[in-house]
Amino acid sequence: MKKYRHEYKYISPEYILQMQQTRLASVMELDGNTGDAGCYAIRSIYFDDMYNTCFSENENGTDPREKFRIRIYNCSKSRISLELKQKVNGMCLKTSCPVPLETLEQIMAGSVPDFSAETPYLLKKLICQMNFRMLRPVEIVAYERVPFIYRDGNVRVTFDRNLRSSSNIQDFFDENAPFRSVFPDGTNMMEVKFDELLPDFINEVCQCGQLQWSSFSKYYVCRKFDLHGIRSVFPGA
């Protein structure tokens, strides 16, 4: 059964994140999906309507709220996932299902795909909202992630670097596509996620006076820069 999770985001100078990453490596395990590189690349297509409702709900702190995204890893077509991220009472719930490449290609081309009885419920929900709410793919969000895990309490601490975005949805799989950088130089993110309990020793390692807590999602900060050309939510901007 899926659980609602705590999720905290911190914006920080890179030299602080390097220190935090070294400290966490001594008490947490590097996620095995990173392989020899020690990290993996994430790209997500986010959806919004003509009124930018998802963007506005994040800006206004609306609770509950939800948003859809389609995610790939290392620009590969082998694993394509649709994710619905919901926030209720400050807690996050993520549900997901696979997306056929043909369906994604239809979406990227500006079409609304059909569905059948075999289509996963979550994908049906997206398609219905594309029909009735006019949801459309509006932003690609990309970054590189170094993830650490601690199995007790399902704790996950990630370091996300080189956050960048593009509104050209056709570039989703293109490794060499141009993207705009979103953070000021030398600024990146750390995220802390857990179920009921964050062990004290991990909490202590994560404490640092120069980490700045952020309530905004990556989609929000990328879309804000795309819509307004400003980076006012970031330190030093």
C-alpha positions as CSV (number, residue, x, y, z in Angstrom):
1,M,0.0,0.0,0.0
2,K,1.3,3.4,-0.9
3,K,2.1,5.8,1.9
4,Y,2.1,9.5,2.2
5,R,5.6,10.7,2.9
6,H,7.4,13.7,4.4
7,E,9.4,15.6,1.8
8,Y,11.8,18.5,2.5
9,K,13.7,20.5,-0.1
10,Y,16.8,22.6,0.5
11,I,18.6,25.0,-1.8
12,S,22.3,25.3,-1.1
13,P,25.7,26.4,-2.3
14,E,27.4,23.4,-4.0
15,Y,30.3,23.4,-1.5
16,I,27.8,22.8,1.3
17,L,26.2,20.0,-0.6
18,Q,29.6,18.3,-1.2
19,M,30.2,18.3,2.5
20,Q,26.7,16.9,3.2
21,Q,27.1,14.2,0.6
22,T,30.4,13.1,2.1
23,R,28.9,12.9,5.6
24,L,25.8,11.0,4.4
25,A,27.9,8.5,2.5
26,S,29.2,7.3,5.9
27,V,25.8,6.5,7.3
28,M,23.6,5.8,4.2
29,E,23.8,3.5,1.2
30,L,24.2,4.8,-2.4
31,D,21.2,3.7,-4.5
32,G,22.2,0.7,-6.6
33,N,20.5,2.2,-9.7
34,T,23.3,4.8,-10.0
35,G,25.7,2.2,-11.5
36,D,29.3,3.0,-12.0
37,A,28.6,6.7,-12.7
38,G,27.4,7.2,-9.1
39,C,24.4,9.2,-10.4
40,Y,21.7,9.1,-13.0
41,A,20.1,11.7,-15.2
42,I,16.4,12.5,-14.8
43,R,14.1,14.2,-17.3
44,S,10.4,14.8,-16.7
45,I,7.6,16.3,-18.8
46,Y,5.2,18.2,-16.6
47,F,1.5,18.9,-17.5
48,D,-0.6,22.0,-16.9
49,D,-3.7,23.6,-18.3
50,M,-4.2,26.9,-20.1
51,Y,-4.5,28.7,-16.8
52,N,-1.3,27.3,-15.4
53,T,-3.3,25.9,-12.5
54,C,-0.6,23.5,-11.2
55,F,1.9,26.4,-11.2
56,S,-0.5,28.7,-9.4
57,E,-1.5,26.1,-6.8
58,N,2.1,25.5,-5.9
59,E,2.7,29.3,-5.7
60,N,-0.3,29.8,-3.5
61,G,0.4,26.7,-1.3
62,T,-3.0,25.1,-2.2
63,D,-3.6,21.9,-0.2
64,P,-4.6,19.4,-1.5
65,R,-3.1,19.6,-5.0
66,E,-1.7,17.2,-7.6
67,K,0.3,17.2,-10.8
68,F,1.2,14.8,-13.6
69,R,4.6,14.1,-15.0
70,I,6.2,11.6,-17.4
71,R,9.7,10.6,-16.4
72,I,12.7,8.9,-18.1
73,Y,16.2,8.1,-16.9
74,N,19.4,8.7,-18.8
75,C,17.5,9.8,-21.9
76,S,16.5,6.1,-22.4
77,K,13.2,4.9,-24.0
78,S,13.4,1.6,-22.1
79,R,11.6,2.8,-19.0
80,I,8.9,5.5,-19.3
81,S,6.8,6.2,-16.3
82,L,3.7,8.3,-15.7
83,E,3.7,9.7,-12.2
84,L,0.9,11.5,-10.3
85,K,2.2,13.4,-7.3
86,Q,-0.3,14.5,-4.7
87,K,0.1,16.7,-1.7
88,V,-2.3,16.5,1.2
89,N,-1.9,18.1,4.6
90,G,1.8,18.8,3.7
91,M,2.5,15.1,3.0
92,C,3.3,13.7,-0.5
93,L,2.0,10.6,-2.3
94,K,3.4,9.4,-5.6
95,T,1.7,6.8,-7.8
96,S,3.0,5.6,-11.1
97,C,2.5,3.3,-14.1
98,P,4.4,2.5,-17.3
99,V,3.7,4.5,-20.5
100,P,4.0,2.9,-24.0
101,L,6.5,4.8,-26.2
102,E,3.8,5.1,-28.9
103,T,1.5,6.9,-26.4
104,L,4.2,9.3,-25.3
105,E,5.1,10.1,-28.9
106,Q,1.4,11.0,-29.5
107,I,1.4,13.3,-26.5
108,M,4.7,14.9,-27.6
109,A,3.2,15.5,-31.0
110,G,0.3,17.4,-29.5
111,S,-2.3,14.7,-29.7
112,V,-4.5,13.2,-27.0
113,P,-4.1,9.4,-27.2
114,D,-7.0,7.0,-27.0
115,F,-7.2,4.4,-24.2
116,S,-8.7,0.9,-23.9
117,A,-9.8,-1.4,-21.1
118,E,-6.2,-2.6,-20.7
119,T,-4.8,1.0,-20.2
120,P,-3.6,1.5,-16.6
121,Y,-6.0,3.6,-14.5
122,L,-3.5,6.4,-13.9
123,L,-2.9,6.8,-17.7
124,K,-6.6,6.8,-18.3
125,K,-6.9,9.6,-15.7
126,L,-4.3,11.7,-17.5
127,I,-5.9,11.2,-20.9
128,C,-9.4,12.1,-19.4
129,Q,-7.9,15.3,-17.9
130,M,-6.2,16.1,-21.3
131,N,-9.7,15.9,-22.8
132,F,-11.7,17.7,-20.2
133,R,-9.3,20.0,-18.5
134,M,-7.1,20.6,-21.5
135,L,-4.0,19.4,-19.7
136,R,-1.0,19.6,-22.0
137,P,2.8,18.9,-21.7
138,V,4.3,22.3,-21.0
139,E,7.8,21.9,-19.5
140,I,10.8,19.6,-19.5
141,V,12.7,19.5,-16.2
142,A,16.1,17.9,-16.2
143,Y,18.9,17.3,-13.6
144,E,21.4,14.8,-12.4
145,R,20.7,13.0,-9.1
146,V,22.9,11.3,-6.5
147,P,20.6,9.3,-4.3
148,F,21.2,7.8,-0.8
149,I,18.8,5.3,0.9
150,Y,18.3,4.0,4.4
151,R,15.8,1.2,4.4
152,D,14.4,1.6,8.0
153,G,11.8,4.3,7.6
154,N,12.2,4.3,3.8
155,V,14.5,7.3,4.0
156,R,15.9,8.8,0.8
157,V,18.2,11.7,0.6
158,T,19.0,13.0,-2.9
159,F,21.4,15.6,-4.3
160,D,20.1,17.1,-7.5
161,R,22.4,19.2,-9.6
162,N,22.4,21.1,-12.9
163,L,18.7,21.9,-12.8
164,R,17.6,23.1,-16.2
165,S,14.4,23.2,-18.3
166,S,13.0,23.6,-21.8
167,S,9.5,24.2,-23.2
168,N,10.4,22.4,-26.4
169,I,8.7,19.0,-25.6
170,Q,10.1,17.5,-28.8
171,D,13.6,17.5,-27.2
172,F,12.7,15.1,-24.4
173,F,14.9,12.2,-25.6
174,D,17.6,14.4,-27.2
175,E,20.8,14.2,-25.1
176,N,22.3,17.2,-26.9
177,A,19.2,19.5,-26.8
178,P,19.6,23.0,-25.5
179,F,18.3,23.6,-22.0
180,R,18.2,26.8,-19.9
181,S,19.9,26.7,-16.5
182,V,17.6,27.6,-13.7
183,F,19.7,28.0,-10.6
184,P,22.4,30.6,-10.2
185,D,25.9,29.2,-10.7
186,G,27.1,27.1,-7.8
187,T,23.6,26.5,-6.4
188,N,21.9,23.1,-6.3
189,M,19.4,21.1,-4.2
190,M,19.1,18.4,-1.5
191,E,15.9,16.6,-0.8
192,V,15.0,14.5,2.3
193,K,12.1,12.1,2.0
194,F,10.9,9.6,4.6
195,D,7.7,7.8,5.9
196,E,6.9,8.1,9.6
197,L,10.4,8.7,11.1
198,L,13.7,10.3,10.2
199,P,16.4,8.6,12.3
200,D,18.2,11.1,14.6
201,F,21.6,10.3,13.3
202,I,20.5,11.1,9.7
203,N,18.7,14.2,10.8
204,E,21.8,15.4,12.6
205,V,24.0,14.9,9.6
206,C,21.5,16.8,7.4
207,Q,21.5,19.9,9.7
208,C,23.5,22.8,8.4
209,G,22.8,26.5,8.9
210,Q,23.5,27.3,5.2
211,L,20.8,25.1,3.8
212,Q,17.7,27.1,2.8
213,W,14.4,25.3,3.0
214,S,12.2,25.7,-0.1
215,S,8.5,24.9,-0.4
216,F,8.5,25.1,-4.2
217,S,8.7,22.2,-6.6
218,K,11.2,21.9,-9.4
219,Y,8.3,22.3,-11.8
220,Y,7.4,25.6,-10.2
221,V,10.8,27.1,-10.3
222,C,11.4,26.0,-13.9
223,R,8.0,27.2,-15.1
224,K,8.4,30.5,-13.3
225,F,11.7,31.1,-15.1
226,D,10.0,30.1,-18.4
227,L,7.0,32.4,-17.8
228,H,8.6,35.4,-16.3
229,G,12.3,35.1,-17.0
230,I,13.2,35.6,-13.3
231,R,14.9,33.6,-10.6
232,S,13.6,35.4,-7.5
233,V,12.9,32.3,-5.6
234,F,16.6,31.5,-5.4
235,P,19.3,32.7,-3.0
236,G,21.7,35.1,-4.6
237,A,19.5,35.7,-7.6
